[in-house]
Amino acid sequence: MYILIFNHYAGSPYHGMEYRPYYLSREWVKSGHGVTIVAATQSHIRTHNPDYKKKVTEEHIDGIKYAWIRTRKYTGNGIGRVLNMLDYIKGVYNMMPQLIKENPDVVIASSTYPLDNYPAYKIAKKLNAKYVYEVHDLWPLSPMELGGYSKCHPFIVIMQLAENFAYKHVDKVVSILPCAEQHMKEHGLAAGKFVYIPNGISQEEKNNSESLDEKTKILFPTGKFIVGYTGTFGLANSLETMLFVASILQKDYPGILFVFIGKGPEKENLMELREKLNLANLIIIDAVPKEQIQQVIACFDMCIITWNKQPLYRFGISPNKIFDYMYAGKPIIQAIEAGNDMVADANCGITVEPENPQAIADGILKLYTMSRKEREKLGNNGKQYVLANHAYHILAKQFLEAIC
């Protein structure tokens, strides 16, 4: 079987996020299938963007063929990003004769925004191939609810037409959002065409993780109960709330230490607030390479993941961070209101109300006062759950079984 994937933001271990297309494709290649990923040269979520001058450049990565469409650089979510999207879609249309010659059996539209569904449908229809829409975020609902765009805004109208087109014509929708089917039906998706395939982990990569850098290792004090966070320092991560949690616990629980490891636009604000609150029980450490994340988490006694209150989460979540925590066998505090609750499903920790420092502090203390054996049991529950439900070799198989 030959699989063609359109994903504007697709990355790889060598480029950075987004990783899901790479991990699924690598498993498909191992199973004997061929895969081409058509991606843009410029993405705001990659660590390293390919710098190719040709309109389209082919590159082979671990058996996967990447076709990089040259797109303009941009910053933020303004007109530059919109023009970058249009560069990509124009490039896809220009590539269509070449892509048709590859004769794919399955065509997957997987960019965050839905515009690549038009060329995906055309190619699939011409070749009598399966046409699949993979949904990561609900567009245009996400920019409407997060960015405050009106449903009458021209950009939103265009995206809504593309979403409706996809749901009307698609053979199957695969989504990481477990509770999104009703929304999709309201926009034209027929019953029986929705399947939930969450994000996951590469067990192979986790087992081959690198040792923690000595400069980072010495930053972890001994004799402390460490509540750890790894990842982006952004507004959506609600880390400011965590500083108020640290403030609540600082006086009466000096044995608890909060450790944040990562980078992001809110880092300076967090450091300023830490000084303002005079927090001696919270340290912020620079991001470490992805290959060392498991060794970082091994230094934690428990992990935390916090979210802002956000209506979009009613459709469910599938954060990669939580799977890293589970695989490391650590109990988890999760502060969120969402359509699903993987921490509860796995019985690997406690879910509390988001943006509520006292509720989060109480949850931390509940785990803190448990015996080590009880915490280890919760951590082991998480590890067994993620191995059974979120390993990419399992997800890749489920994906193909769902669409074929």
LUMLUMTI-680076 format. One line per 3 residues: number of its first residue (from 1); for each residue x, y, z of C-alpha. Coordinates in nm, 4 decimals, always signed. Layout:
N
NUM) X:Y:Z ~ ...
This chain:
404
1) +0.0000:+0.0000:+0.0000 ~ +0.1182:+0.3513:-0.0758 ~ +0.0124:+0.6335:+0.1559
4) +0.0237:+1.0046:+0.0699 ~ +0.0057:+1.2507:+0.3600 ~ -0.0466:+1.6258:+0.3358
7) +0.0720:+1.7849:+0.6583 ~ +0.1964:+2.1431:+0.6400 ~ +0.3680:+2.1231:+0.9809
10) +0.5072:+1.7677:+0.9703 ~ +0.8447:+1.7279:+1.1373 ~ +1.0839:+1.4534:+1.2364
13) +1.3385:+1.3789:+1.5098 ~ +1.5818:+1.5895:+1.3085 ~ +1.3509:+1.8897:+1.2677
16) +1.1319:+1.8851:+1.5762 ~ +0.7542:+1.8903:+1.6066 ~ +0.5139:+1.7883:+1.4778
19) +0.6121:+1.4242:+1.5368 ~ +0.2901:+1.2272:+1.4837 ~ +0.3142:+1.2009:+1.1008
22) +0.6714:+1.0753:+1.1322 ~ +0.5961:+0.8145:+1.3992 ~ +0.2923:+0.6747:+1.2192
25) +0.4739:+0.6717:+0.8862 ~ +0.7796:+0.5014:+1.0318 ~ +0.5606:+0.2193:+1.1603
28) +0.3875:+0.1881:+0.8240 ~ +0.7228:+0.1718:+0.6466 ~ +0.8360:-0.1025:+0.8867
31) +0.5235:-0.2962:+0.7862 ~ +0.6171:-0.2754:+0.4192 ~ +0.4087:+0.0233:+0.3085
34) +0.5374:+0.3250:+0.1168 ~ +0.4811:+0.6758:+0.2503 ~ +0.5233:+1.0276:+0.1135
37) +0.4761:+1.3241:+0.3449 ~ +0.4207:+1.6584:+0.1741 ~ +0.5209:+1.9350:+0.4173
40) +0.6106:+2.3051:+0.4134 ~ +0.9661:+2.4265:+0.4644 ~ +0.8519:+2.6819:+0.7239
43) +0.6655:+2.5962:+1.0418 ~ +0.6487:+2.7868:+1.3715 ~ +0.6482:+2.4667:+1.5782
46) +0.9656:+2.3051:+1.4432 ~ +1.3016:+2.3459:+1.6115 ~ +1.4846:+2.3372:+1.2772
49) +1.3166:+2.4191:+0.9477 ~ +1.4696:+2.2836:+0.6264 ~ +1.6247:+2.5653:+0.4241
52) +1.5713:+2.4564:+0.0649 ~ +1.5741:+2.6983:-0.2301 ~ +1.3927:+2.4826:-0.4861
55) +1.0153:+2.4939:-0.5085 ~ +1.0027:+2.1294:-0.4009 ~ +1.2846:+1.9286:-0.2487
58) +1.2721:+1.5558:-0.1776 ~ +1.4395:+1.4085:+0.1260 ~ +1.4329:+1.0532:+0.2627
61) +1.4192:+1.0137:+0.6406 ~ +1.4138:+0.6654:+0.7922 ~ +1.2448:+0.5187:+0.4868
64) +0.9870:+0.7990:+0.4568 ~ +0.9901:+1.0286:+0.1540 ~ +0.9430:+1.3930:+0.2472
67) +0.8501:+1.6439:-0.0225 ~ +0.9305:+1.9892:+0.1171 ~ +0.7323:+2.2687:-0.0472
70) +0.9111:+2.6022:-0.0246 ~ +0.7077:+2.8510:+0.1791 ~ +0.7813:+3.1971:+0.3158
73) +0.8988:+3.2616:+0.6712 ~ +0.6526:+3.4092:+0.9182 ~ +0.6052:+3.4923:+1.2833
76) +0.2895:+3.4954:+1.4921 ~ -0.0643:+3.4320:+1.3699 ~ -0.1128:+3.7292:+1.1394
79) -0.1126:+3.7771:+0.7646 ~ +0.2332:+3.6217:+0.7341 ~ +0.1049:+3.2865:+0.8538
82) -0.1947:+3.3058:+0.6202 ~ +0.0351:+3.3742:+0.3236 ~ +0.2543:+3.0831:+0.4350
85) -0.0537:+2.8575:+0.4249 ~ -0.1376:+2.9798:+0.0759 ~ +0.2205:+2.9140:-0.0372
88) +0.1818:+2.5558:+0.0774 ~ -0.1578:+2.4951:-0.0807 ~ -0.0407:+2.6499:-0.4095
91) +0.2649:+2.4240:-0.3976 ~ +0.0459:+2.1187:-0.3394 ~ -0.1642:+2.1993:-0.6456
94) +0.1499:+2.2466:-0.8536 ~ +0.2709:+1.9044:-0.7373 ~ -0.0533:+1.7232:-0.8158
97) +0.0548:+1.5719:-1.1520 ~ +0.3665:+1.4279:-0.9867 ~ +0.1713:+1.3004:-0.6862
100) -0.0895:+1.1347:-0.9070 ~ +0.1902:+0.9432:-1.0828 ~ +0.2885:+0.7965:-0.7452
103) -0.0549:+0.6277:-0.7479 ~ -0.1291:+0.6352:-0.3729 ~ -0.3869:+0.3958:-0.2288
106) -0.4655:+0.6299:+0.0600 ~ -0.4581:+1.0115:+0.0647 ~ -0.4594:+1.1790:+0.4060
109) -0.5261:+1.5500:+0.4602 ~ -0.3610:+1.6210:+0.7948 ~ -0.2631:+1.9882:+0.8163
112) -0.4053:+2.1769:+1.1145 ~ -0.6224:+2.3906:+0.8852 ~ -0.8559:+2.2109:+0.6407
115) -0.7579:+2.3631:+0.3024 ~ -0.5497:+2.0620:+0.1972 ~ -0.8697:+1.8571:+0.1820
118) -0.9473:+1.9974:-0.1644 ~ -0.6365:+1.8586:-0.3387 ~ -0.6472:+1.5417:-0.1261
121) -1.0009:+1.4727:-0.2450 ~ -0.9146:+1.5440:-0.6097 ~ -0.6209:+1.3047:-0.6078
124) -0.8112:+1.0326:-0.4245 ~ -1.1125:+1.0603:-0.6553 ~ -0.8989:+1.0442:-0.9702
127) -0.7185:+0.7322:-0.8471 ~ -1.0133:+0.5698:-0.6683 ~ -0.8061:+0.5869:-0.3491
130) -0.9240:+0.6237:+0.0100 ~ -0.9634:+0.9857:+0.1192 ~ -0.8989:+1.0466:+0.4900
133) -0.9185:+1.3673:+0.6914 ~ -0.7008:+1.3580:+1.0049 ~ -0.8190:+1.6177:+1.2574
136) -0.5787:+1.7523:+1.5202 ~ -0.7642:+2.0747:+1.6036 ~ -1.1130:+2.1795:+1.5038
139) -1.0822:+2.4548:+1.2436 ~ -1.2249:+2.7107:+1.2133 ~ -1.3715:+2.6629:+1.5619
142) -1.0270:+2.6915:+1.7253 ~ -0.9398:+3.0388:+1.5891 ~ -1.2970:+3.1483:+1.6617
145) -1.2944:+3.0425:+2.0280 ~ -0.9278:+3.1113:+2.0971 ~ -0.8771:+3.4172:+1.8792
148) -1.2207:+3.5732:+1.8983 ~ -1.2804:+3.5693:+1.5220 ~ -1.6366:+3.6222:+1.4033
151) -1.7995:+3.3448:+1.2008 ~ -1.8487:+3.6115:+0.9325 ~ -1.4773:+3.6919:+0.9029
154) -1.3616:+3.6055:+0.5463 ~ -1.0813:+3.3808:+0.6757 ~ -1.3271:+3.1882:+0.8957
157) -1.5822:+3.1572:+0.6141 ~ -1.3173:+3.0058:+0.3844 ~ -1.2049:+2.7608:+0.6519
160) -1.5640:+2.6653:+0.7349 ~ -1.6370:+2.5866:+0.3714 ~ -1.3271:+2.3656:+0.3600
163) -1.4236:+2.1833:+0.6805 ~ -1.7780:+2.1236:+0.5563 ~ -1.6440:+2.0013:+0.2211
166) -1.4177:+1.7523:+0.3968 ~ -1.6895:+1.6050:+0.6171 ~ -1.9244:+1.5725:+0.3203
169) -1.6817:+1.3887:+0.0920 ~ -1.4409:+1.2031:+0.3185 ~ -1.4244:+0.8240:+0.3431
172) -1.3056:+0.8388:+0.7033 ~ -1.2172:+1.0969:+0.9670 ~ -0.9369:+1.0075:+1.2070
175) -0.9089:+1.2406:+1.5051 ~ -0.7016:+1.2765:+1.8203 ~ -1.0089:+1.4393:+1.9816
178) -1.2279:+1.1642:+2.1316 ~ -1.5406:+1.3754:+2.1775 ~ -1.5517:+1.5603:+1.8452
181) -1.7830:+1.3346:+1.6447 ~ -2.1044:+1.5250:+1.7202 ~ -1.9475:+1.8544:+1.6083
184) -1.8400:+1.6877:+1.2842 ~ -2.1871:+1.5421:+1.2259 ~ -2.3324:+1.8903:+1.2662
187) -2.1081:+1.9951:+0.9773 ~ -2.1954:+1.7092:+0.7440 ~ -2.0080:+1.3970:+0.8558
190) -2.2067:+1.0766:+0.8080 ~ -2.2467:+0.8263:+1.0897 ~ -1.9826:+0.5546:+1.1063
193) -1.7033:+0.7605:+0.9476 ~ -1.5400:+0.8830:+1.2693 ~ -1.2570:+0.7033:+1.4464
196) -1.0499:+0.8162:+1.7446 ~ -0.6764:+0.7502:+1.7202 ~ -0.4916:+0.9413:+1.9974
199) -0.1356:+1.0631:+2.0147 ~ +0.1223:+0.8297:+2.1616 ~ +0.4815:+0.7369:+2.2297
202) +0.7646:+0.5708:+2.0437 ~ +0.8719:+0.2935:+2.2795 ~ +1.1896:+0.2439:+2.0795
205) +1.2959:+0.6048:+2.1350 ~ +1.2048:+0.5982:+2.5035 ~ +1.4183:+0.2898:+2.5578
208) +1.7127:+0.4543:+2.3830 ~ +1.6969:+0.7837:+2.5713 ~ +2.0195:+0.9699:+2.6464
211) +2.1714:+1.0241:+2.9892 ~ +2.0938:+1.3559:+3.1497 ~ +2.3479:+1.6302:+3.0896
214) +2.5696:+1.6778:+3.3966 ~ +2.5077:+2.0543:+3.3959 ~ +2.1368:+1.9854:+3.4297
217) +2.1709:+1.6975:+3.6733 ~ +2.3519:+1.9062:+3.9355 ~ +2.0625:+2.1551:+3.9388
220) +1.8404:+1.8963:+4.1081 ~ +1.8871:+1.9209:+4.4870 ~ +1.8873:+1.6005:+4.6898
223) +1.6462:+1.5282:+4.9727 ~ +1.3513:+1.7105:+4.8143 ~ +1.0144:+1.5828:+4.6923
226) +1.0110:+1.7107:+4.3348 ~ +0.6935:+1.8152:+4.1562 ~ +0.8042:+1.8411:+3.7946
229) +0.6865:+1.9973:+3.4706 ~ +0.8481:+1.9655:+3.1277 ~ +0.7439:+2.1435:+2.8115
232) +0.6375:+2.4790:+2.6770 ~ +0.6076:+2.7882:+2.8928 ~ +0.2982:+2.9322:+2.7281
235) -0.0278:+3.0923:+2.8355 ~ -0.2264:+2.7753:+2.7652 ~ -0.0100:+2.5808:+3.0106
238) -0.1343:+2.7873:+3.3059 ~ +0.2037:+2.7822:+3.4777 ~ +0.1361:+3.1130:+3.6510
241) -0.1238:+2.9253:+3.8553 ~ +0.1467:+2.6814:+3.9599 ~ +0.3538:+2.9625:+4.1094
244) +0.0633:+3.0508:+4.3366 ~ +0.0412:+2.6826:+4.4299 ~ +0.4100:+2.6921:+4.5236
247) +0.3418:+3.0020:+4.7316 ~ +0.0637:+2.8223:+4.9219 ~ +0.2865:+2.5254:+5.0063
250) +0.6182:+2.7016:+5.0663 ~ +0.5888:+2.7752:+5.4397 ~ +0.4378:+2.4520:+5.5720
253) +0.5930:+2.2033:+5.3282 ~ +0.9585:+2.3011:+5.2740 ~ +1.0352:+1.9489:+5.1542
256) +0.8378:+2.0034:+4.8329 ~ +1.0264:+2.1559:+4.5394 ~ +0.8724:+2.2598:+4.2085
259) +1.0927:+2.2160:+3.9009 ~ +0.9924:+2.3567:+3.5617 ~ +1.2011:+2.2533:+3.2612
262) +1.1419:+2.4033:+2.9187 ~ +1.1186:+2.7201:+2.7176 ~ +0.8545:+2.9465:+2.5756
265) +0.7137:+3.2992:+2.5570 ~ +0.6041:+3.3076:+2.9232 ~ +0.9428:+3.2199:+3.0705
268) +1.0451:+3.5763:+3.1595 ~ +0.7042:+3.6510:+3.3117 ~ +0.7283:+3.3368:+3.5243
271) +1.0741:+3.4291:+3.6476 ~ +0.9561:+3.7792:+3.7390 ~ +0.6560:+3.6412:+3.9270
274) +0.8795:+3.3928:+4.1081 ~ +1.0891:+3.6840:+4.2353 ~ +0.7806:+3.8858:+4.3268
277) +0.6408:+3.5961:+4.5307 ~ +0.9850:+3.5258:+4.6778 ~ +0.9623:+3.1563:+4.5963
280) +1.2514:+2.9512:+4.7274 ~ +1.0705:+2.6271:+4.6445 ~ +1.0581:+2.6653:+4.2669
283) +1.3398:+2.6462:+4.0133 ~ +1.3249:+2.7005:+3.6385 ~ +1.5685:+2.5099:+3.4174
286) +1.6368:+2.5561:+3.0470 ~ +1.4920:+2.3056:+2.8029 ~ +1.6844:+1.9836:+2.7508
289) +1.7089:+1.7816:+2.4272 ~ +1.4081:+1.5616:+2.3556 ~ +1.6310:+1.2554:+2.3926
292) +1.6929:+1.3408:+2.7599 ~ +1.3320:+1.4021:+2.8647 ~ +1.2843:+1.0549:+3.0129
295) +1.5943:+1.0968:+3.2287 ~ +1.4657:+1.4348:+3.3466 ~ +1.1288:+1.2909:+3.4446
298) +1.3069:+1.0105:+3.6297 ~ +1.4301:+1.2811:+3.8712 ~ +1.0719:+1.3783:+3.9603
301) +0.8621:+1.2289:+4.2382 ~ +0.5427:+1.3332:+4.0654 ~ +0.4537:+1.5150:+3.7433
304) +0.2102:+1.7952:+3.6833 ~ +0.0197:+1.9166:+3.3802 ~ -0.1992:+2.2254:+3.4068
307) -0.4372:+2.3900:+3.1639 ~ -0.6410:+2.7056:+3.1419 ~ -1.0173:+2.6777:+3.1462
310) -1.1018:+2.6535:+2.7790 ~ -1.4358:+2.5516:+2.6195 ~ -1.2513:+2.3846:+2.3298
313) -1.1358:+2.1112:+2.5660 ~ -1.4932:+1.9793:+2.5706 ~ -1.3967:+1.7874:+2.2569
316) -1.1167:+1.6083:+2.4441 ~ -0.7398:+1.6314:+2.4629 ~ -0.4429:+1.4129:+2.3695
319) -0.1256:+1.5856:+2.4985 ~ +0.2082:+1.4205:+2.4230 ~ +0.3465:+1.5403:+2.7566
322) +0.1127:+1.3210:+2.9562 ~ +0.2293:+1.0101:+2.7719 ~ +0.5914:+1.0943:+2.8564
325) +0.4898:+1.1204:+3.2218 ~ +0.3027:+0.7908:+3.2102 ~ +0.5850:+0.6058:+3.0381
328) +0.8268:+0.7264:+3.3061 ~ +0.6034:+0.5618:+3.5672 ~ +0.5332:+0.8762:+3.7680
331) +0.2059:+0.9686:+3.9405 ~ +0.0383:+1.2691:+3.7789 ~ -0.1549:+1.5736:+3.8945
334) -0.3672:+1.7079:+3.6092 ~ -0.5607:+2.0339:+3.6386 ~ -0.8178:+2.0458:+3.3595
337) -1.1845:+2.0343:+3.2625 ~ -1.2124:+1.8353:+2.9405 ~ -1.4288:+1.5876:+2.7557
340) -1.1947:+1.3047:+2.8525 ~ -0.9704:+1.2256:+3.1479 ~ -0.6789:+0.9966:+3.0677
343) -0.5359:+1.0236:+3.4204 ~ -0.8601:+0.8815:+3.5585 ~ -0.8815:+0.6212:+3.2802
346) -0.5313:+0.5001:+3.3642 ~ -0.5766:+0.5410:+3.7412 ~ -0.2347:+0.7034:+3.7517
349) -0.2957:+1.0163:+3.9574 ~ -0.5445:+1.2888:+4.0422 ~ -0.7425:+1.5329:+3.8283
352) -0.8376:+1.8644:+3.9874 ~ -1.0057:+2.1899:+3.8899 ~ -0.7918:+2.4128:+3.6640
355) -0.6916:+2.7686:+3.7568 ~ -0.7600:+2.6881:+4.1239 ~ -0.4328:+2.7047:+4.3221
358) -0.5830:+2.5640:+4.6406 ~ -0.7394:+2.2662:+4.4619 ~ -0.4095:+2.1914:+4.2895
361) -0.2195:+2.2275:+4.6177 ~ -0.4611:+1.9858:+4.7868 ~ -0.4098:+1.7333:+4.5062
364) -0.0324:+1.7585:+4.5389 ~ -0.0541:+1.7067:+4.9140 ~ -0.2730:+1.4006:+4.8640
367) +0.0020:+1.2393:+4.6568 ~ +0.2776:+1.3766:+4.8810 ~ +0.1285:+1.2158:+5.1920
370) +0.0816:+0.8788:+5.0230 ~ +0.3343:+0.6073:+5.0883 ~ +0.6040:+0.5589:+4.8271
373) +0.4485:+0.2218:+4.7457 ~ +0.1107:+0.3812:+4.6729 ~ +0.2692:+0.6401:+4.4425
376) +0.4681:+0.3710:+4.2651 ~ +0.1482:+0.1763:+4.2044 ~ -0.0148:+0.4790:+4.0442
379) +0.2948:+0.5368:+3.8310 ~ +0.3006:+0.1748:+3.7190 ~ -0.0694:+0.1974:+3.6279
382) +0.0167:+0.4851:+3.3958 ~ +0.3041:+0.3013:+3.2335 ~ +0.0998:-0.0091:+3.1654
385) -0.1832:+0.2032:+3.0282 ~ +0.0336:+0.3976:+2.7858 ~ +0.2063:+0.0823:+2.6609
388) -0.1280:-0.0873:+2.5976 ~ -0.3079:+0.2089:+2.4409 ~ -0.0604:+0.4662:+2.3109
391) +0.2442:+0.2935:+2.1625 ~ +0.2777:+0.4082:+1.8018 ~ +0.3151:+0.0582:+1.6593
394) -0.0335:-0.0116:+1.7993 ~ -0.1799:+0.3215:+1.6858 ~ -0.0388:+0.2839:+1.3324
397) -0.2033:-0.0571:+1.3005 ~ -0.5335:+0.0756:+1.4331 ~ -0.5186:+0.3655:+1.1864
400) -0.4821:+0.1406:+0.8820 ~ -0.7457:-0.1032:+1.0056 ~ -0.9878:+0.1881:+1.0480
403) -0.9427:+0.3343:+0.7011 ~ -0.9098:+0.0212:+0.4890
